[in-house]
Amino acid sequence: MAEKAEKSSKKSWFDGLKAEFKKIIWPDRKSLVKQTGAVVAVSIVLGVMIAVLDFIFQYGIDILVNISF
């Protein structure tokens, strides 16, 4: 008896999932390309900024460590 209820609840869950997916408004190709370009551009800019800061800090630490008194 419990097996039947479990199967029907799984089917009901998948039906609900299918209904929710039908409600999604997917972006059109043009906006998807623009948003993807923005994400890539911001990622590259942040990556370069982090690399520059890393280089500056590494150079500064090397100078501090190698100072001879």
SETOR-576291 format. One line per field, with one value per residue (C-alpha): x, y, z negated; residue in three letters; residue number from 1; chain. Coordinates in Angstrom, 3 decimals. Each point is the difference from the previous one (the first is absolute). Example, Ala and Ser with C-alpha at 12.3 -4.5 7.8 and 13.67 -1.06 7.14 Angstrom:
# SETOR-576291
x: 12.300; 1.370;
y: -4.500; 3.440;
z: -7.800; 0.660;
type: ALA; SER;
seq: 1; 2;
mol: A; A;
# end
This chain:
# SETOR-576291
x: 0.000; 2.785; 1.772; -2.964; -0.099; 3.751; -0.279; -2.885; 1.803; 3.084; -2.174; -1.708; 3.384; 1.215; -3.269; 0.484; 3.592; -1.113; -2.633; 2.585; 2.387; -2.785; -0.272; 3.639; 0.496; 3.239; 2.080; 0.190; 3.272; 0.918; -0.306; 1.709; 2.999; 0.141; -0.192; 2.603; 2.312; -0.442; 0.825; 3.108; 1.174; -0.467; 1.750; 2.988; 0.234; -0.181; 2.535; 2.439; -0.545; 0.651; 3.108; 1.394; -0.682; 1.584; 3.108; 0.240; -0.376; 2.466; 2.539; -0.508; 0.388; 3.145; 1.496; -0.857; 1.391; 3.253; 0.858; 3.379; 0.671;
y: 0.000; 2.439; -0.890; 1.289; 3.268; 0.415; -0.522; 2.432; 2.623; -0.312; 0.375; 3.001; 1.532; -0.396; 1.452; 3.016; 0.352; -0.119; 2.667; 2.270; -0.372; 1.110; 3.256; 0.930; 2.840; -0.819; 2.927; 0.603; -0.536; 3.701; 0.632; -3.315; 1.003; 3.453; -1.427; -2.656; 2.658; 2.112; -2.948; -0.878; 3.639; 0.497; -3.316; 1.003; 3.461; -1.442; -2.687; 2.628; 2.160; -2.937; -0.989; 3.556; 0.253; -3.415; 1.091; 3.265; -1.737; -2.730; 2.592; 2.022; -3.045; -1.075; 3.465; -0.083; -3.511; 0.683; 3.280; -0.374; 2.063;
z: 0.000; -0.916; 3.256; 2.031; -1.924; 0.488; 3.771; 0.317; -2.088; 2.226; 3.090; -1.562; -0.856; 3.577; 1.315; -2.255; 1.161; 3.631; -0.670; -1.648; 2.941; 2.343; -1.996; 0.646; 2.452; 1.804; 1.318; 3.720; 1.848; 0.155; -3.741; -0.779; 2.135; -1.650; -3.505; 0.774; 1.426; -3.122; -2.278; 2.032; 0.083; -3.753; -0.704; 2.127; -1.588; -3.523; 0.881; 1.282; -3.085; -2.326; 1.978; -0.176; -3.743; -0.528; 1.925; -1.975; -3.364; 0.965; 1.131; -3.188; -2.248; 1.871; -0.535; -3.723; -0.469; 1.884; -1.737; -1.642; -3.078;
type: MET; ALA; GLU; LYS; ALA; GLU; LYS; SER; SER; LYS; LYS; SER; TRP; PHE; ASP; GLY; LEU; LYS; ALA; GLU; PHE; LYS; LYS; ILE; ILE; TRP; PRO; ASP; ARG; LYS; SER; LEU; VAL; LYS; GLN; THR; GLY; ALA; VAL; VAL; ALA; VAL; SER; ILE; VAL; LEU; GLY; VAL; MET; ILE; ALA; VAL; LEU; ASP; PHE; ILE; PHE; GLN; TYR; GLY; ILE; ASP; ILE; LEU; VAL; ASN; ILE; SER; PHE;
seq: 1; 2; 3; 4; 5; 6; 7; 8; 9; 10; 11; 12; 13; 14; 15; 16; 17; 18; 19; 20; 21; 22; 23; 24; 25; 26; 27; 28; 29; 30; 31; 32; 33; 34; 35; 36; 37; 38; 39; 40; 41; 42; 43; 44; 45; 46; 47; 48; 49; 50; 51; 52; 53; 54; 55; 56; 57; 58; 59; 60; 61; 62; 63; 64; 65; 66; 67; 68; 69;
mol: A; A; A; A; A; A; A; A; A; A; A; A; A; A; A; A; A; A; A; A; A; A; A; A; A; A; A; A; A; A; A; A; A; A; A; A; A; A; A; A; A; A; A; A; A; A; A; A; A; A; A; A; A; A; A; A; A; A; A; A; A; A; A; A; A; A; A; A; A;
# end
